[in-house]
């Protein structure tokens, strides 16, 4: 039982870390693309790229943890 719990916890942690990486990368790339457009908006100029990246990372963390918890819940109900 302990080993199964450790594996499920590892799944949640790995999905959360993956979400942080993907969310941060996507937000960083989006902020860079915003500055490279032919018509730059004032909204694009006023947003802080670091803050936008951190926001993307936190969204990725929640999405990854939520997906892993959903998978764990489904696995536990199948047993």
C-alpha positions in Angstrom: 0.0 0.0 0.0 2.8 2.4 0.9 4.6 1.7 -2.5 1.4 2.4 -4.4 0.9 5.7 -2.6 4.5 6.7 -3.3 4.0 6.0 -7.0 0.8 8.1 -7.1 2.6 10.9 -5.3 5.4 10.7 -7.8 2.9 10.9 -10.6 1.4 14.1 -9.2 4.8 15.7 -8.6 6.1 14.9 -12.1 2.9 16.1 -13.8 3.1 19.3 -11.7 6.7 19.9 -12.7 6.0 19.3 -16.3 3.1 21.7 -16.1 5.3 24.4 -14.6 7.9 24.0 -17.4 5.4 23.9 -20.2 3.3 26.8 -18.8 6.4 29.0 -18.2 7.8 28.3 -21.6 4.5 29.0 -23.4 4.0 32.3 -21.5 7.6 33.4 -22.2 7.3 32.6 -25.9 3.9 34.4 -26.1 5.4 37.6 -24.5 8.3 37.5 -27.0 6.0 37.0 -30.0 3.9 39.9 -28.8 6.9 42.2 -29.1 7.8 40.9 -32.6 4.4 41.7 -34.2 4.2 44.4 -36.8 1.7 46.4 -34.7 2.7 46.4 -31.1 -0.1 47.2 -28.7 0.2 49.2 -25.5 -1.0 46.2 -23.6 2.0 44.3 -24.9 4.4 47.0 -23.9 3.1 47.4 -20.4 3.1 43.7 -19.3 6.2 42.5 -17.5 7.6 39.4 -19.2 8.8 37.9 -15.9 5.4 38.4 -14.3 3.7 36.8 -17.4 6.1 33.8 -17.2 5.4 33.3 -13.5 1.7 33.5 -14.2 2.1 30.9 -16.9 4.1 28.7 -14.6 1.5 28.8 -11.8 -1.3 28.0 -14.3 0.8 25.1 -15.6 1.3 23.9 -12.0 -2.4 23.9 -11.4 -3.2 22.2 -14.7 -0.5 19.5 -14.2 -1.6 18.8 -10.6 -5.2 18.7 -11.6 -4.6 16.3 -14.4 -2.5 14.0 -12.2 -5.1 14.1 -9.4 -7.8 13.2 -12.0 -5.8 10.3 -13.2 -5.1 9.1 -9.7 -8.8 9.4 -8.8 -9.8 7.4 -11.9 -7.1 4.7 -11.1 -8.3 4.4 -7.5 -12.0 4.0 -8.6 -11.0 1.3 -11.1 -9.5 -0.9 -8.4 
